[in-house]
Every structure is written in C-alpha cells, then in structure tokens.
C-alpha cells in the first residue's frame, strides 16, 4: 500500500475550496489500495477560505504562510513536506476544481505501471470549449517546444495535475517566481526523471487565472521562465543554438577566404570579411558575458536549493 499525499494550494479560494476538499476526502475514504493524506497549503489568503478549511480539520493536514509567497514557493514547500514525511507519491490538486478529482486513482495506477517520476494528467485541447483558439494554439506550440528540448513527447506542458514520485520529490525545486510547471519539466533530463502522460477525462471552466491577466502576460512570463531554465538545466541545447549563430559569420568570411585561398588573391568581398569578423567578435564577447551570467545564476540557484527553508509551516487549524 503506497503512501500518497494530495496537496491543495490555497489562495482566496472561498468559492471552491469546500467542494474541492470534499471530493478528495471521498477518494481518501474509499481507497482500498493506497493510503491517501490531504494537505491544504494556505498561501496568505485574505478571504474566508480558512473558515471553510477548518470544517475539515479532522480529515486534513494543514500548512500556511502569513503572506502570499506565490505558486512556485508553495510548490517548494509541498515538495519539502512530501520528502520530509516520506510519502511515496505526491499529487498537487488545484483548489479551483478545474481538473477531475475522479481521475486521481487512475493517474496513480498509471504512474505505478509505467514507473514514472512525473506523470502528467494532460488536457485534450481540441475538446476544451472554454479555451479560445489562440490559447489552444499557444498551449500546443509551447508543449511541442518543451517536448523538443527535453526529447520526450509532452502534449500539455502547463498542466499542474501531476503525480510525482519519491525520487522527483528529492530532486525538483522551482527557482522562478511565476510557476513550477515548465521549469520542472526542463529539469527532468538533468535529474534523469521519467516523464509520462495520459489524457484526463475532462477539464472544467473555473475562475480566471491569478498568475496572469491575459495571454500576452502569460507568454512574457513563460518566456523568461523558459530562458532561465535553459540556463540552469539545458547548456547542451544552448550550445547547439549558439553553434547555429556562428554560421552567418563564417559564411560572410568564407566569401572572402575561399576565392583568396583558391586564386591567391581576392580584391572583392572585403565588406563580407569585415562584417563577418565584426559579427564573430561581437558574438564572442556576448557569449563570454552569457556564460558568466549563466555560471552565476547556476551558483545562486544551487545555494537557494541547498539552504532552502519552507515558507509554509505546519500548524493546527
């Protein structure tokens, strides 16, 4: 029998938290194969969410922060809790009920069968009527890019409905202030974590996201998360990208050198030689600055992880 933690991040969820907790308690009470525990993590709510949570104090565990720390910090606190309390698997379940709680047991069975470290409950974007065409397109493009980088098929890179193994609880850590979903996938190769997915039964329309105001803000924030994650975990990918950037400079220089080597002289193409040489010098200086920044950022992130103390403390309701 596996010991499984279902963690609910809470920030001003008074409209939905009661339904969320009750659906998870039902899974906990009806499970015969596994031992489920429910952890509510309040991230500085200012509404009446805690009043609702207190009604279930005999059925749940509870952690809180006095101020809002953000979703990534909640993720780190949850991972820390799951690791310190020796859970076999961890599920993070959104309090807004956008994901189907009835799929939890199926995801757990999948992760056990496949031996996964991260198993993603993926949405079928073609069947989600409350997503705009633009949002569906952005989700598909983003997921394909992440798949390309991590060399693993992922159809829903932003889904937070996931099952994490004990190994992933030991390894994963979010360094950005936006969201953990993209960064943890980009860490998967570095930590040799097996990532799999299965399609969930539904996805429900709920409140607007509190992480971003519109699609363009989401794109901007996601872009910076991806860039920072590439610096931390994907130097080999960046090295290949940099190699491509060298090609225009080499091409320009070759326009002068090939005739010069072939015929011993080349009175033309001097502009190509000057432009290509200037481009490569500029690129070299840029790469030096880039690797200095990358090294410093990696060191800073490593120290963050090594010295990490959870911001959400276990307490009684």
N, C-alpha and C positions, 0 to 999 in steps of 0.2 A: 504494500500500500504506500503510495507516494504522498509526501507532504507538500501541499500546494498552497501558495499564497496568492490571493486575488487582492490587488491593491487599487484603491479608488482615489485618484487625485481630486480634491475638492477646493473650488474657489467660487463662492457665491452661487451655489447650486440648489437653492431652496426650492425651486420649481420641480426639480427632477430627482433629487437625492433619495427621497423616500422610496420611489418606485425602483430605483437602481439597487439599493440595499436589499429590499425585499426579494427581488429577483435572484440576487446572489445568495441570500440566506436559503432560498428554496433549493438551489443547486447544492449548497453545503449540506443541508439536512437530508437530501435524497441520494447523496453519493454513497455507493457501497464499495467502490473500487479504490477511492482515494480520500485522503483526509484534507479537507479544504479549511483554510482560515481566511477571514476577510479583514483587510487593513484599510481604514479610512485615514487619508493624509490631508489634513486641512492646511491650506496654504494662505493663512491670514484672511479668511472670509470675514466680510463686514455685514453680511445679511443674517438671516435666521437659519442658515444651513446647519449649524451646530445643534440647534434646538431639535431639529429632525433627527440628527445622528444620535443624540442622547437617548432617544426612544429604543434604540437597538444596542445599548451598551453591553448587554449580556451576550450578544451574538457576534460582536466585532472587536477588533483591536484598534487602537487609535494613536495617531501621531499628529502633532500640529506645530506650526510656526506662528508667532505673533504678527509677523508682517508677510506680505506677499513676496515670495522668492522667485517665482517663475517655474514653468513646467520642467525645464531641464534640471533645476535644483531639486524639485520633487522627485524626478526620476532617480537622481543620485541617492537621495535619502531612502527611496524604496529599495533600490539595489543593495544598499548598505544594510537595511533591515533584513532583507531576504537572505543575505550572505551570513550575517551575524546570528541569525536564528535557524540556520541550517535547513532551509527549505530546498526541496528537490526541484521544484518548478515555480515560476513566478508569472502571473498574468496581470497586466495593467489594464484596467477597465474604465473607460470614460464615464464620468458621472452623468453626462447628458443623455445616456442611453442610445447613442447613435449606432452602436453595434449590438447584435443579437446575443443576449446572455445565454440563450439556449444552445448556442454553438460552442460554448466553453468546453464541455466534456469531449466534443468531437475534436477540437483543436488539441486537447491534452492527449487523446488517443493517437492523433497524427504525430505529435512530437515524440511520443514514445516509440511508435512503429518505425519512424524514419531516423531516429537517433539525432534529432535536430538540436541545435543550440539556440537558434532563433527561428520560431515558426510563425509566419505572418498570416493573420486572417485577412485575406485580400478581398477588396470590393470589386464587383464586376461593373465597371464604369458605364458600360453600354446599357445597363439596366437601372441606373440611378436617375430617376426622373427629376429630382430636385437639384442636380448638378447642371450648370449651364454648359453649353458646348465648349466654351473657352476653358472652363475649369476642367472638363474631361480631357481636353487636348493637352493642357498643361500637366495634368497628372500622368498621362500616358508618356509624354516626352520626357518628363523628369524621371519616371521609373525606368525607361529604356536607357537613359544616360547612366543612372546608378547601376543598372544591370551590366552595361558595357564596362564600367570602371571596376566593379567587383567580380566580373566574369562569372555571373550567376544570374539566371533568369528571375527577375523580380517584377511583378506586374502592378504592385501597389506599394511604392516605397514610403509613402507617408502614413500608411495605416498604423495606428497606435495599438490595434488589437492584436497582441502578440503573446506567445508563450516563450519564456526564457528558461534555459537550463541552469543547473548549478554552476557549470563552467562559465556561462555568459555572465552570471551574477558576479563572479570573481573578476572578470576581465573588463566589462563595459563601464564606461564613465563618460558623461557628457560635459564638454568644456565650454559650450556656447550658451548664450542666454535666451535662445529662441525655442528650439525644440530638439528632442533627442532622436527622433525617428530616422533622419537622414544620416546623422553622424554615426550612430551605432551600426548602421549597415556598412558604412565606409571603414569602420573598424574591423569588420568581420574577417577579412583576409589576414590582417595583421595578427589577430589573435587566433587564427585558424578555427573559426567558428562556422559550423554548418548552418546555412540559411535555407529554409524551405518555405513553401506557402501552400495554402489551399483556399478555395473560394468560399466565402461565408454566405449564409442563406439570404441575408438582406442587409440594408443599410438605411437608417431612418433619418428623416429630416428633423433637425433639432434647432436649437438656438444658433445664432451667428457665432463664429469663432471669436475668442477673446485674444488670440495670438496675433491677429492681423485684421485690418479694416477692409481691405479689398484684395483682389488678385494681384495687383501690381506691388503692393506692400509685401504680400506673401512671396512673390517672385524675388524681390530685392533681398529680403531676409534669408530666404532659402539659398540664394546665390552666394551670399557671404558665408553661410554655414558650410556649403559645399567646398568653397575655396579654402577655408580654414581647415576643414577635414582632409582635403587633399594634401595640404602642407604637413599635416600631422601623420597621416597614415598611408599616403599614396605617392611617395617620392619617385618610385619607378614609373608610374603613369606620367608624372610631371616631367621626368627626364625624357620620355618619348615625345611629349608635346614640345619640349624645348628643342629637341633634335630637329623637329619639323620647322621650327622658327629659324634655324640656321640655314636652311636650304635656299631662301631668297638671296641671302648674302653670298653664298657660294656660287649661285647661278650668275649673279652680276659679275663677280670676279672672274669666273670661267670665260665670260665673253671676251675678256682681255687676254687671259693666260693661255687659252687653247690656241688661238692664232699665233701668239708670241712664241710658244713652245714649238709649234708646228713649222712656222716660217722664219723664226729668229727675229722677227720684228712685228710690231702692230701699232702703227701710228694712230689708229682709231680706238674706239671703245674706252678711252681714258675716263670718261664720265662714269661708265659702269664700274671701273676699277675703284675710283674714288668713292662712289656711292656704296658699293658693296663692302669696301674696307671700313668705311664710317659706320655702316649698319652693324657689322660684326663687332666692332669696338664698343659701340653703344650697347649691343646685346650682351656682350661680355660683362660690362660694368653693371648692367641691370641684373644679370644672373648672380654676380657677387653679392649685391645688395639683397637679392631674393633669398639666397642661401643663408646669409647672416640672419635675416628676419626669420626664416624657417627654423633655423637652429635654435634661436632664442625662444621662439614660440613653442617648439617641442619641449625645451627645457622647462619653461614656465608651466606647460600643461602637465608634464610629469610630476613636478613639485606639487601642483594642485591636487593631483590624484593621490600622491603619497601622503600628503598632510591633510587629507580631506576629513572633515568632521560634519556629520549630517546636521542640516539646519532645522529639521523637523524632529522633535523629541517625543518619545513615547510618554503618554500621560493618561490619567483616568478621566473619564467624562463626568 
